[in-house]
Amino acid sequence: MRNVRRMAEHGELCIKLGQLSHPITGTPLFRSFRELSCFAAMLGYEHRR
């Protein structure tokens, strides 16, 4: 499996989002940075960015 690349300027944001948990269940919103990156890519595609 390939490594997930993150831009240095977004490092803090990736860490914050990666550590967030669901307020009711307490489970992580993203199980890995790869899932977070896929979500961000889909969001960017949806908004054409």
NORFEN-V573913 format. One record per helix or strand. SS is the DSSP state (H for helix, E for strand). FROM is the first residue (numbers start at 1). TO is the last residue. Records with the same first field share a line. If there is no record, write none. Layout:
BEGIN
SS = FROM-TO + FROM-TO
END
This chain:
BEGIN
H = 8-19 + 33-46
E = 21-21 + 28-28
END
